[in-house]
Each structure stands twice: as structure tokens, then as C-alpha cells.
């Protein structure tokens, strides 16, 4: 497994590996570590991005794809259901996290948590914060409906993606919307042994 633990996408995969009880070795690649433009890394992922999983089938990239692969190959159907509708219900929330939710929080998180150069425009921070709270409010409505997890009553891969994002939202110094179902969801996830080690890497 190649990638630094400060990456939320790397931690999706690490959490999935731990939920499945799989042994693995991790190497630090990316910002501050081995450069991903190294030819050896590009031979594994021509995009030059982390994470990359390397197993007996060869290299695989894209975090959600890696998580699905691991659940399909090593799981019992709990993290990713076998029936098409159940699977789609999990995957829609994984894809939503990777597109809508990630797009909302990026500027505010980089500005306020990572203090990244170039992310210091107050109007952009305000807009990103509002979009982030808006997306989390959508998740709030979903969790009010299920009363438990994103895809329904059971923990799935959707919660691996959304759980880390929820922790990121809660830990970033913004004006948070009042979302009791999201807070209760985070508390449920904190009871999982595999969650804590990966959540605490998120915000310095």
C-alpha cells in the first residue's frame, strides 16, 4: 500500500483493510515523502496520485475502486452487498463523497486546517464553508431517515468514505451547522476499533 496517512483517500483504503482484518505494509509516498513523479511510482499509477494498492494481481489506483476491490475479493458481502440494488445504494454515497462533498470542503479545509499557500481568500473560505455545511446537511437528512448509517441500518463502505469526511468536517475550525444526526453518526463510528487510528491523522 503506497501513500501518506495525511491523505483522506489513503485512509479510506487503510480503514477498509483493517475492517477486513487484512495484513498489509504501507510505504510513505506523496507530499513530504517519496515523490509521486518518480518513474517507479508512475509505472504503478501514471496519474502520479496516491493511494496505490499493490497485491498479487498487480497495482490498482483510485481509492473508491481499491475499497470496492478489497471488499469484493476479501469480504463477506457486509461492506459491499452482492445484490445490485444494495450495492448501488452503497456506491452512490461513495461517489457523492468523492464528488459533491469533496468539492465543497476543499478550499475551506486547505485554508483553515492545512493553511496551504494560496488558500487565503476570505470570500472563497466563506463560500466553501457554506457549501460544506450544505452538503453535510444533506447527509443529516439521510441519517435522520436511516437512524444509523449512510446506506441503511448496517455499516458499509459508504461509511468508510463518509466517516472520514465527517471527522474532517467536525475537526476543521469553521462555523459548523447544527447537525445532531451527523454528530451521533460520528459517535457511532468512533466505537469501531478500526476507525480511530485513521481518523486522528486528519487535522494537524
C-alpha positions as CSV (number, residue, x, y, z in Angstrom):
1,X,0.0,0.0,0.0
2,X,1.6,3.3,-1.1
3,X,0.6,6.7,0.3
4,X,0.9,9.0,3.3
5,X,-1.6,8.9,6.1
6,X,-2.4,12.6,5.9
7,X,-4.3,11.8,2.7
8,X,-8.0,11.0,3.3
9,X,-8.1,8.8,0.2
10,X,-5.2,6.7,1.6
11,X,-7.0,6.4,4.9
12,X,-10.2,5.1,3.2
13,X,-8.1,2.2,2.0
14,X,-6.3,1.6,5.3
15,X,-9.6,1.6,7.2
16,X,-11.1,-0.9,4.7
17,X,-8.1,-3.1,5.1
18,X,-8.5,-3.0,8.9
19,X,-12.2,-3.7,8.7
20,X,-11.5,-6.8,6.7
21,X,-8.7,-7.9,9.0
22,X,-6.1,-7.9,6.2
23,X,-2.4,-7.7,6.9
24,X,-0.5,-5.0,4.8
25,X,2.6,-3.0,4.6
26,X,2.5,0.8,3.9
27,X,5.1,3.0,2.3
28,X,5.1,6.8,2.6
29,X,4.6,8.5,-0.8
30,X,3.4,11.9,-1.6
31,X,3.9,15.4,-0.2
32,X,6.9,15.4,2.2
33,X,7.9,11.8,1.3
34,X,8.9,9.9,-1.8
35,X,7.8,11.9,-4.8
36,X,5.0,10.5,-6.9
37,X,6.6,11.8,-10.1
38,X,9.3,9.2,-9.6
39,X,9.3,6.9,-12.6
40,X,9.0,3.8,-10.4
41,X,5.8,5.3,-8.9
42,X,4.4,6.4,-12.3
43,X,4.9,2.8,-13.5
44,X,2.3,1.9,-10.9
45,X,0.0,4.8,-11.4
46,X,0.5,7.1,-14.4
47,X,-1.6,9.8,-12.8
48,X,1.1,10.3,-10.1
49,X,-1.5,10.2,-7.3
50,X,-1.9,8.2,-4.1
51,X,-3.1,5.7,-2.9
52,X,-1.9,2.7,-4.9
53,X,-2.5,-0.8,-3.8
54,X,-0.1,-3.5,-4.9
55,X,-1.0,-7.1,-4.4
56,X,-0.6,-10.4,-6.2
57,X,-2.8,-9.1,-9.0
58,X,-0.6,-6.0,-9.6
59,X,-1.1,-2.3,-8.9
60,X,-4.5,-0.7,-8.5
61,X,-5.4,3.0,-8.1
62,X,-8.4,5.2,-7.3
63,X,-9.3,4.9,-3.6
64,X,-13.0,4.0,-4.0
65,X,-12.1,1.4,-6.6
66,X,-9.5,-0.1,-4.3
67,X,-12.0,-0.2,-1.4
68,X,-14.6,-2.0,-3.7
69,X,-12.0,-4.4,-4.9
70,X,-10.9,-5.3,-1.4
71,X,-14.5,-5.8,-0.2
72,X,-15.3,-7.9,-3.2
73,X,-12.2,-10.1,-3.0
74,X,-11.9,-10.5,0.7
75,X,-15.2,-9.5,2.3
76,X,-18.4,-11.5,3.0
77,X,-20.8,-9.0,1.5
78,X,-21.2,-6.9,4.6
79,X,-19.2,-3.9,3.4
80,X,-20.5,-4.1,-0.1
81,X,-23.7,-6.1,-0.8
82,X,-23.8,-8.6,-3.6
83,X,-27.3,-7.7,-4.8
84,X,-27.3,-4.9,-7.4
85,X,-29.7,-2.5,-5.6
86,X,-28.0,-2.9,-2.3
87,X,-24.6,-2.3,-3.9
88,X,-25.8,0.7,-5.8
89,X,-27.1,2.2,-2.5
90,X,-23.6,2.0,-1.1
91,X,-21.8,3.2,-4.2
92,X,-24.0,6.2,-4.7
93,X,-22.8,7.6,-1.3
94,X,-19.2,6.7,-2.0
95,X,-19.4,8.6,-5.3
96,X,-21.2,11.5,-3.7
97,X,-18.4,11.8,-1.1
98,X,-15.8,11.8,-3.9
99,X,-17.5,14.5,-6.0
100,X,-20.0,16.7,-4.3
101,X,-18.7,16.6,-0.7
102,X,-15.0,16.8,-1.6
103,X,-15.7,19.7,-3.9
104,X,-17.4,21.6,-1.2
105,X,-14.8,21.3,1.6
106,X,-11.6,21.6,-0.4
107,X,-10.9,25.4,-0.2
108,X,-12.0,25.9,3.5
109,X,-10.1,22.8,4.7
110,X,-6.9,23.8,2.9
111,X,-7.2,27.3,4.1
112,X,-8.1,26.7,7.8
113,X,-6.7,23.3,8.6
114,X,-3.8,22.8,6.3
115,X,-3.0,26.6,5.9
116,X,-1.9,25.9,2.4
117,X,-0.3,28.8,0.4
118,X,-2.7,30.5,-1.9
119,X,-5.8,29.5,0.0
120,X,-6.4,32.7,1.9
121,X,-9.2,34.5,0.2
122,X,-11.9,35.3,2.8
123,X,-14.8,35.2,0.3
124,X,-13.7,31.8,-1.0
125,X,-13.4,30.4,2.5
126,X,-16.9,31.6,3.4
127,X,-18.3,30.1,0.2
128,X,-16.6,26.8,0.8
129,X,-17.7,26.7,4.4
130,X,-21.3,27.3,3.3
131,X,-21.2,24.6,0.6
132,X,-19.6,22.2,3.1
133,X,-22.3,22.8,5.7
134,X,-24.9,22.4,2.9
135,X,-23.5,19.1,1.9
136,X,-23.3,17.9,5.5
137,X,-27.0,19.0,5.9
138,X,-27.9,16.7,3.1
139,X,-26.1,13.8,4.9
140,X,-28.0,14.9,8.1
141,X,-31.3,14.4,6.3
142,X,-30.2,10.9,5.2
143,X,-29.1,9.8,8.6
144,X,-32.3,11.1,10.1
145,X,-34.1,8.7,7.7
146,X,-31.9,5.6,8.3
147,X,-31.3,6.2,12.0
148,X,-27.9,4.6,11.7
149,X,-25.6,4.6,8.6
150,X,-25.5,6.1,5.1
151,X,-26.8,3.1,3.2
152,X,-29.2,1.9,5.9
153,X,-29.1,0.0,9.2
154,X,-25.7,-1.6,8.6
155,X,-22.1,-0.2,8.4
156,X,-20.8,-0.4,4.8
157,X,-18.1,1.1,2.6
158,X,-20.2,4.2,2.2
159,X,-19.4,4.9,5.9
160,X,-15.7,4.4,5.4
161,X,-15.7,7.3,2.9
162,X,-18.3,9.4,4.7
163,X,-17.0,8.7,8.2
164,X,-13.6,10.2,7.5
165,X,-15.2,13.2,5.8
166,X,-17.5,13.7,8.8
167,X,-14.5,13.7,11.1
168,X,-12.8,16.2,8.9
169,X,-15.8,18.5,9.0
170,X,-16.0,18.2,12.8
171,X,-12.3,18.8,13.3
172,X,-11.9,21.8,11.0
173,X,-12.3,25.2,12.6
174,X,-15.3,26.5,10.8
175,X,-18.8,27.7,11.9
176,X,-20.5,24.3,12.0
177,X,-24.2,23.8,11.2
178,X,-26.2,22.2,14.0
179,X,-26.4,18.6,12.8
180,X,-27.3,16.3,15.6
181,X,-27.7,13.2,13.4
182,X,-24.3,13.7,11.9
183,X,-22.8,14.1,15.4
184,X,-24.5,10.9,16.6
185,X,-23.2,9.2,13.4
186,X,-19.7,10.3,14.2
187,X,-20.0,8.9,17.8
188,X,-21.2,5.6,16.4
189,X,-18.2,5.4,14.1
190,X,-15.8,6.2,17.0
191,X,-17.0,3.0,18.6
192,X,-15.4,1.0,15.8
193,X,-11.9,-0.2,16.6
194,X,-10.7,0.4,13.1
195,X,-11.9,4.0,12.9
196,X,-9.8,5.8,15.5
197,X,-6.3,5.2,14.1
198,X,-7.2,6.6,10.8
199,X,-9.4,9.5,12.0
200,X,-6.8,11.0,14.2
201,X,-4.4,11.6,11.3
202,X,-6.8,14.1,9.7
203,X,-6.2,17.6,11.1
204,X,-2.8,18.6,12.5
